[in-house]
Structures are given as structure tokens and as C-alpha cells.
Amino acid sequence: MSPEGRLEVIALDGIGEVRRGDDLAGLLCIALGQTYGVLPLGPNDVLVVTQKVVSKAEGAVVDLRTVTPRPEAVEWGRRWDRDPRAIEVVLREARRIVRMANGVIITQTPQGFVCANGGVDLSNVGPESGDIATLLPTDPDASAAAIRSRILEAFGTDVAVIVSDSFGRPWRWGIVDVAIGVAGLAPLDDLRGSPDADGRVMHSTVRAVADEIASAAELAIGKTAGRPAAIVRGSGARRGDGSIRDVLIPAEADLFR
Amino acid sequence: MSPEGRLEVIALDGIGEVRRGDDLAGLLCIALGQTYGVLPLGPNDVLVVTQKVVSKAEGAVVDLRTVTPRPEAVEWGRRWDRDPRAIEVVLREARRIVRMANGVIITQTPQGFVCANGGVDLSNVGPESGDIATLLPTDPDASAAAIRSRILEAFGTDVAVIVSDSFGRPWRWGIVDVAIGVAGLAPLDDLRGSPDADGRVMHSTVRAVADEIASAAELAIGKTAGRPAAIVRGSGARRGDGSIRDVLIPAEADLFR
């Protein structure tokens, strides 16, 4: 919660297309310098960076022209009008297939996320877009940490960083942005045991603040505007050495295997 | 997406405790008048109101002192340290039990939502807190519409309204606020068929904007500050006559029954 009850999200201007090997942290620092009203940064600011530019800069991409789909991928692609090479990549990346039905493939990724297509994405990846798939960053916490330390170096301010991606949800149509990597903040705000507004102790309230911050950022960033990052100001997120692994429900507590 | 890439959330000041029969829309209008920087309202503002005050004002509450738990509720309450009368209410309200394991009861509500405890909530409900449970509003779209029309009357501006609640998610710990009722906006922003930043047609991007707006509002509202509503400015949500039913995945497409 913000003490003042105010939240502000400012999408960063001036980041063009990001390519493999680009210095993303450097581009973000330039954008921070160019975006009206963002500077000076404060220690409670959170920088949200969308997965796609992180994956591209880190080279977490696959050239589909090098991929030979297995028969299952060919059959699925034909049946559901999908690129069989992309299906092949989804299946290769999967630690576990959670559901494969109705044209939807939901997998658990090596990082532990459960999401559609294992985070493999085709759209919006530059001039070779039809032939290049982005994967999730190998270690999104590390991606966030690297950006955090570069911003500290450049601006002298230790902002928290979230790497975000768009995930679907069971039971509800549509995607929302969630955190897939964090640095410098606790992704969960555990209110259990603290009194609520009536002085009653709250039993089961753990706020997924990093996910809510990612969603708030997405509203300012949008999907088509070529703005891959935003500063979120006033979220009240608790600073700390959190990991996105704190958010993942382990197998023994998972009711939707 | 916000055209300017800026989002602002302002939690409303000065709403005290809300009781059964209170004129919630009137209280919200007063709070709008009292909150610094909120007025004038604009047609692209969205007012987010949390479920609990809506339920209380509408009398969607149960006095647990009148509830006799069935043996199953008594056993579950004993086993998981929960109030068996509240469990009884959850089971009575359920259209369908989705999961009942590990101390967690996930049901589908009469409104069609799938959530923990069917939206029945014990905490934070005034001096009788231990004995009063709030239910979801019977028709949250109608709750939102009623508030919308009162604000139009009072301020001459037709803002969109979202009623929000905190839901858990499979695979990820923590709760995030989502929309459970809408008025005056399309809860989903369907980008399918529109070109992305590279001119590539996007196949599967439906943004759940109402849910993201609810999450953004929660960050400013917090859980303990006694602020049950916020104005969200710059979300870029599309105006329209949407219903929260647009968001609900029907049984035949539900992979997690």
C-alpha cells in the first residue's frame, strides 16, 4: 500500500527495437534520462521491464528455420492453425505439460512458471518476426538484478526491478502482466498476523504486490506502443532480497496439476 | 494502453466504515469531493470500489450466529482451524466445488467466479467482525452501474466503474485484485487482428484491462488503510457496455474443472 494512497506509472520513452546482444540496461538508463518527469529516481521506485526485450537482449531466442517439428507438433499445428516449429519449441522447453487441449498448450517452464506456450512467443520480434521465437530469460531474477545494479551505477539510486510477462489465467479470459523476475523487493507482502482496519488479525492475506505492479505497468506500457518499460512510483512494495521463486506454489500444494 | 504512457491512481479519502443500508454511492460522491486532485473527473477515469463495502452496503452479509454448520463443515473447521459456520456459508453459496483440499476450498459462485471460499470473507467487517461474513454482491455489474449513474448525476461526468475483489491464483502464491463487476467499460481489450509494433498481426492477445485496473487500484488502496475506493486515470480502457460475464470462461473451454 502506498502511504499517501497515490500510485503513478510512467512508461519510458525512446527505447527503440532491442536486438540480441544489445545493452538493455544501458538503453534503459538512456530512456530514464529522456523521459519527462521520471528523474530523480527514488528508492521506492520500481522499474518494470517486459520480458520480450530482456529475452531479445540476452539472446533467449530460437530461429525457427533451424527447428524440425516432431510429428505431434506438426499434427497440433495443422489442427489448430499454429506454426508447428513454434509448437516444437514449446514442447522442448517444457519441464512438464500441464494441459494440452482446445488448441491451448499449458506447460511448466524450467524456471517453474505455469503458463500458456511455456512463455514462448512469436509476435512482435522484429523484421524476422515470423521466424524467430522468444523464450523466457533463463534466470529472470538475475536479469532483474543486472539491470538494478546498472541503474544504481548510473543514477546512484537503488531502485527495485521487475521483469514482467503476460500470462493467462484459468477461468478468466484475457492476459494480465505478472512478475517473472524480481530484484530488490519482496514479491509477496505477507499481512498474516497483522491487524486489519478493525484491529482483527488477518489470517490469509498475502498480497502479490510484484504481480500487481507488473499489471499496473502494463496499463501504461500497452501492447503495441513500443514502450517496453515503466517506472512505478508509490506502490509501497517492501524492499528486500526477494526472488520470484517465493511466488511459485510447490508441487505438493498445487491443486491444479 | 494509455496514449501518453502515464497512469495515475488516487485512493479516495474520507470514507469511514460502511454499514448495511448505507448510501455507498453517496459516500463515494462525498469522498470524490474531498480527495485532493481527483476533481474534475474525466470520461476516461475509472472508479474502482472494493467488494467489501459494496457487499456491506447492499446487505450481502450473513450473521454467523444464525448459521448451523453441517457435520462436514464442523470437521473441516476442526481440521484446518477455520470457523465451521463460515465453512457452512461457503458450501451453501457454492454453485460447484472446484477443489477442497489442503485447507483450501475453491468454489464457483452463483455469479460464475471461481475463487477461494466463494468470495465469503470474515476479516475487516466492523465491530461484529468475528460473527459477520460478507458474501459477494448478488449482481456486481448492477452494483457498478448504480454507482456510475449516481456519479453522473452528481458530477455530470460518466466515469466507468469497477467493483473489485482479491482472488488467489493457481500456481502462484498471493492474491491480486480483479474485477468482479463493471459498468461503462469493456473488461477485455481484444487486440486480435490488430497489427503489433512490427506490423505483425497479433493472434492471441486479449488484455484483461479491467483486472489490471483493479490490481493497480489495490496498490494505492492497500489492505489496511480504510480506503475502499480509488480513481484510476490514464488506463486507456475502452468505454462500452461490457459485463463481467464477458470475462468468464464457459465450462466447455475450462481446462481446470
Interface residues (C-beta under 8 A of the other chain):
Chain A: M1 S2 G5 R6 L7 E8 V9 I10 A11 D13 R99 A101 N102 V104 I106 F113 V114 S123 N124 V125 G126 P127 S129 G130 S166 R169 P170 W171 R172 W173 G174 I175 V176 D177 V178 P187 L188 D189 L191 S194 P195 D196 A197 D198 R200 M202 H203 T205 V206 R207 A208 V209 D211 E212 I213 S215 A216 E218 L219 A220 I221 G222 K223 T224 A225 G226 R227 A230 V232 G234 S235 G236 D246 V247 L248 I249 A253 D254 L255 F256
Chain B: M1 S2 G5 R6 L7 E8 V9 I10 A11 D13 R99 A101 N102 V104 I106 F113 V114 L122 S123 N124 V125 G126 P127 S129 G130 S166 R169 P170 W171 R172 W173 G174 I175 V176 D177 V178 P187 L188 D189 L191 S194 P195 D196 A197 D198 R200 M202 H203 T205 V206 R207 A208 V209 D211 E212 I213 S215 A216 E218 L219 A220 I221 G222 K223 T224 A225 G226 R227 A230 G234 S235 G236 D246 V247 L248 I249 A253 D254 L255 F256
